[in-house]
């Protein structure tokens, strides 16, 4: 039976009613009855047999704007060259929120060229877990290994070797957990070996943040920043904070601009930023120019005034990297960009970033624990997770979902 998320009332009046899930009163039909609650299980005791008792598992499935349902779906089976992973934790990403509020965007309404799926699809692409089974031909991973996933769905003909740093830009690129291929918001997933990364002794709740940390790392690589440089980061949300963490680990001084008091406090508490300014109270560009300006800038807000601040704050010949996803056109002061010889670069996702990011965490150069706000169950995905991140987003950095909780 299909089921809506466990509490189906709209998230809040602040979310337009046409974007919210159908209310509980409208779901009396048996076809949308809620799945029976199951007791929480320990990851240590969960085995292939417990999942296979009826051949099904719990998964959060995306049907369209404002419509996510927890369903019992078949447990995926390994094939040659693939790895079955029992999911431990899955982070809620801004992309998931965009799909819920404004989608479908990445979730395919027509058959995806490589996953061969279309909505409904299982969600979740920021996840970690333990290897449950390996398919034929996989010899370098063992059952019980802790892993995270680089969640790509690509044309099998694309070169994904370390020699190619643009495989993520290939035609028809999709993401596991958005474009099909299962997702981390389920109890188990089967992934091609290429995209599975061992994390060693990194705790699995922290390993769930490797994926967004790779987004920040890729942006850093695009910037060309060098040790001793100063970076101005506009926005201290999850990606802004993780970008600051990468900067610090690489010997780059991070300065942040953020209007939210709670987020400014988090940036200072975690130690990732040397200074954090409130742009409503301080001329951030003028502050940076007192010491000659920033060498690089990272735009993590998709807000016009934040971008303008970077243009004014950078040194001549500096580089601005656009990390945020813009749902609207931006305005560029071309004359300023030309006269300062600024470089403007985009960045999307990651390519060959996971090994280096995992190493940074393993070596203790980045501490991910402070960025984890809380852990919720799959049935709380919308009513607790999405609600918090949509309506009180400055109170949380990363909310994790335990799909077996």
Secondary structure, 3 states (H helix, E strand, C coil): CCCCCCCCCCCCCCCCHHHCCCCHHHCCCHHHCCCCCCCCCCCCCCCHHHHCCCCEEEEEEEEECCEEEEEEEECCCCCCCEEEEEEEEEECCHHHHHHHHHCCCCCCCCCCCCCCCCCCEECCCEEEEEEEEECCCCCCCCCCCEEEECCEECCCCCCCCCCCCCHHHCCCCEECCCCCCCCCCECEEEEEHHHEEECCCCCHHHHCCHHHHHHHHHHHHHHCCCCCCEEEEECCCHHHHHHHHHHHHCCCEEEEECCCHHHHHHHHHCCCCCEEECCCCCCHHHHHHCCCCEEEEEECCCCHHHHHHHHHHEEEEEEEEECCCCCCCCCCCHHHHHHCCCEEEECCCCCCCHHHHHHHHHCCCCCCHHHEEEEEEHHHHHHHHHHHHHHCHHHCCEEEEECCC
